[in-house]
Amino acid sequence: MKGIGKILIFLGVAIVLVVLYYFLIHTKTSKEIETLRDTYSSASDSLIKAQQIANRLPETQREYDFLKKQWEHAQGMLPVKKETEQLLSIISKAATENNVKITAFKPGKLTAKANFEEYPLTITILGKYHNVGKFFSDIGNLKRIIRIANIKMVNKKDKETMETTFTATSYLYAGLRPEGKKPKKGAK
């Protein structure tokens, strides 16, 4: 029995060592390996997403450039400030080019709307009917948005000249306002 006892003791010690190895070293190492695999998988997914974004960069840059040009164009149509002098200059130039004389110019009050403001100008001009029509056409074709309304035309004594009073409303960009927030009356 001496030989079998030694073998059994040897087997018992070997089994205990295997069990200790399994619970103390292998399990801990397995958890670390699993954690590293998860980290690798997550990093790999992030890398793939980053590569996809990097591959779209030229397309995104073109899109950005296009939107930037549109924004700049829109800013020309809807300036941020009243710019009364510039507006009067634009209207005066159109009047001169169409043989129309400005006799009165009265700025109105700013009226705040959702994301823009209206800036009305009451203007009186003198000129022949067709010249006044060309003048209105030129104003309507400007880069900046100006709406002509409330047109009142009266013949002068010479029957060819018309005295025309109208409201030219210019629009200003007022920025984005959160829903539910009302703009202040007479803002700016």
QUISULLIN-V989952 format. One record per residue. N is the residue number from 1. D_CENTER is the distance of its C-alpha to the mean C-alpha in Angstrom with 1 decimal. Layout:
n:N d_center:D_CENTER
n:N d_center:D_CENTER
This chain:
n:1 d_center:91.4
n:2 d_center:90.7
n:3 d_center:88.8
n:4 d_center:86.9
n:5 d_center:86.1
n:6 d_center:84.6
n:7 d_center:82.5
n:8 d_center:81.3
n:9 d_center:80.5
n:10 d_center:78.7
n:11 d_center:76.8
n:12 d_center:76.0
n:13 d_center:74.7
n:14 d_center:72.7
n:15 d_center:71.2
n:16 d_center:70.3
n:17 d_center:68.8
n:18 d_center:66.7
n:19 d_center:65.6
n:20 d_center:64.8
n:21 d_center:62.9
n:22 d_center:60.9
n:23 d_center:60.0
n:24 d_center:59.6
n:25 d_center:58.2
n:26 d_center:57.0
n:27 d_center:55.0
n:28 d_center:53.2
n:29 d_center:52.6
n:30 d_center:51.4
n:31 d_center:48.8
n:32 d_center:47.6
n:33 d_center:47.4
n:34 d_center:45.5
n:35 d_center:43.0
n:36 d_center:42.7
n:37 d_center:42.1
n:38 d_center:39.3
n:39 d_center:37.7
n:40 d_center:38.1
n:41 d_center:36.7
n:42 d_center:33.6
n:43 d_center:33.2
n:44 d_center:33.7
n:45 d_center:31.0
n:46 d_center:28.6
n:47 d_center:29.6
n:48 d_center:29.1
n:49 d_center:25.6
n:50 d_center:24.9
n:51 d_center:26.6
n:52 d_center:24.5
n:53 d_center:21.3
n:54 d_center:22.9
n:55 d_center:23.9
n:56 d_center:20.4
n:57 d_center:19.2
n:58 d_center:19.9
n:59 d_center:18.1
n:60 d_center:15.0
n:61 d_center:15.3
n:62 d_center:15.7
n:63 d_center:12.6
n:64 d_center:10.6
n:65 d_center:12.6
n:66 d_center:12.0
n:67 d_center:8.2
n:68 d_center:8.9
n:69 d_center:11.6
n:70 d_center:9.8
n:71 d_center:7.4
n:72 d_center:10.9
n:73 d_center:12.5
n:74 d_center:10.5
n:75 d_center:11.3
n:76 d_center:14.8
n:77 d_center:14.9
n:78 d_center:13.5
n:79 d_center:14.7
n:80 d_center:14.4
n:81 d_center:18.2
n:82 d_center:21.1
n:83 d_center:22.6
n:84 d_center:25.8
n:85 d_center:27.8
n:86 d_center:25.4
n:87 d_center:25.2
n:88 d_center:29.0
n:89 d_center:29.4
n:90 d_center:27.4
n:91 d_center:29.4
n:92 d_center:32.7
n:93 d_center:32.2
n:94 d_center:31.8
n:95 d_center:34.8
n:96 d_center:36.9
n:97 d_center:36.2
n:98 d_center:37.3
n:99 d_center:40.4
n:100 d_center:39.1
n:101 d_center:39.9
n:102 d_center:37.6
n:103 d_center:40.1
n:104 d_center:37.9
n:105 d_center:34.4
n:106 d_center:33.4
n:107 d_center:30.0
n:108 d_center:29.1
n:109 d_center:27.2
n:110 d_center:23.5
n:111 d_center:22.7
n:112 d_center:19.8
n:113 d_center:18.1
n:114 d_center:15.4
n:115 d_center:12.3
n:116 d_center:14.2
n:117 d_center:17.7
n:118 d_center:20.5
n:119 d_center:22.8
n:120 d_center:26.1
n:121 d_center:28.7
n:122 d_center:32.2
n:123 d_center:33.8
n:124 d_center:37.3
n:125 d_center:38.4
n:126 d_center:41.6
n:127 d_center:42.1
n:128 d_center:43.5
n:129 d_center:42.0
n:130 d_center:40.7
n:131 d_center:39.3
n:132 d_center:37.4
n:133 d_center:36.0
n:134 d_center:34.9
n:135 d_center:33.4
n:136 d_center:31.3
n:137 d_center:30.4
n:138 d_center:29.3
n:139 d_center:27.1
n:140 d_center:25.5
n:141 d_center:24.8
n:142 d_center:23.0
n:143 d_center:19.6
n:144 d_center:18.8
n:145 d_center:18.9
n:146 d_center:22.3
n:147 d_center:24.1
n:148 d_center:27.9
n:149 d_center:29.8
n:150 d_center:33.1
n:151 d_center:35.1
n:152 d_center:38.8
n:153 d_center:41.1
n:154 d_center:44.7
n:155 d_center:47.4
n:156 d_center:49.0
n:157 d_center:52.8
n:158 d_center:52.7
n:159 d_center:51.0
n:160 d_center:48.8
n:161 d_center:46.5
n:162 d_center:43.9
n:163 d_center:42.6
n:164 d_center:39.1
n:165 d_center:37.1
n:166 d_center:33.5
n:167 d_center:30.2
n:168 d_center:27.3
n:169 d_center:24.1
n:170 d_center:21.2
n:171 d_center:17.7
n:172 d_center:15.6
n:173 d_center:12.1
n:174 d_center:12.9
n:175 d_center:9.8
n:176 d_center:9.2
n:177 d_center:12.7
n:178 d_center:14.2
n:179 d_center:16.3
n:180 d_center:19.8
n:181 d_center:19.2
n:182 d_center:20.5
n:183 d_center:19.6
n:184 d_center:22.6
n:185 d_center:24.8
n:186 d_center:25.0
n:187 d_center:22.2
n:188 d_center:21.8
